[in-house]
Amino acid sequence: MAYAERGMSAPPEVVFNTATDPDRANAWLPEPLLSASRDGDAERLQARWDAPETQWAADLTVEAGDAGGARLRLELTGGDQETDRLAEKALTNLAREVADNLQAG
């Protein structure tokens, strides 16, 4: 299991909505989770992607951060020993998607 955390200068709800938008999943989720089922709690800003057939899962928690921003924590479980790198890359890609979402809106 790997953990990655980072802050973003966007409201937590915007970050969560971007992360859970099925049209944006290809841009940030690791490939083994693209066909995973997703469950979430929008009120608590928590989501889980689970692909039991590949033994991959991701848990994302978004919290309020400094100055109206957000703090994210991604827990990534998978069969690959590079999950630490994938977790960091996923949050970097998600940050890019959030920025694109803010510019478009």
N, C-alpha and C positions, 0 to 999 in steps of 0.2 A: 504494500500500500504506500502511496506517495501523497504528500501534502504540498500544496502551494497556496500562498497567500499574497495578496497585493491590494493596494488602494487604487481607487479611480476617482476622478474629479467629475463624477456624474451622480445624480440622485440614485439611491438604492433601487427604487422602483423601475427606473429606466434601465439600469444594469440587469435586474432580474428579468424584466420583460424582453430585453434583447437576448439574454441567455436562453430563455425558454421559447423563443420564437422558432418554430420548426423551419422556417425559410432561411434562418441564419445559422442553423446547426452545422451545416457543412463547412462553414467558415471557421469554426472554433473547436468543435468537439473532436477528440481523437477518432480516427477512422473506425476502430473496432466498436464504437458506440453510435455510429450514424444510424444504424437500424434498431437501436435499443428502444425499449419502451420507456416512457417518461412519466413520472409521478411527481406531484409537487404540491406545495402549500403556498399560494401567492400571498396570503396574509402574513405568514412567517418568513417569506422570501427564501424558501428552501425548495430544492428540486433534486430528484434522483433519476439517473438514467441507468437502466439495468439490462444487460445482454447476457442472460444466464448460459446461452449456448456457447458463448465465447469466454465466459467467466470474467467479463469486464463490467465495471460499474463506476459511476461517478456520483458524488454527492456535492452539491454546491449550496453554500450558505452566503447570503448577502446581508450585510448589516450597515447601519448608518456609520459614516466615518466623519473625519474632520471637515469643517467648512462646507457642509452640505453634500459631501462626497459619499462614497461607498467603500466598504472593506469586504473583500471576497475571500472565501476559503474553499478550495477544491480538494476533495479527497478522491483519489483515483486508484482503482484496483484493477489489475489485469495480469495476464500471463506473461507480459513483457518485462524484462528487468530494467527497461529504460522508462519506467512510469514517472520517475522524478522529472526527467527532461520533458516528457509528454505533458505532465501537469503544468509545468511552467510555460510551455509553449501554448497550451490551451488558454491559459489566462492572458497571455500576451495577445493571442488572436482575438479573444473576447474583448479585450480593451480596444482593439482596432475596430471591431464591429460596433461597439458602443459609441466610439467617436464618429463613425460613419452614420450611425442612427441619429445622433444629435445634430450632425450637419444637415442631414436630409430633412429633419423635422423642423 
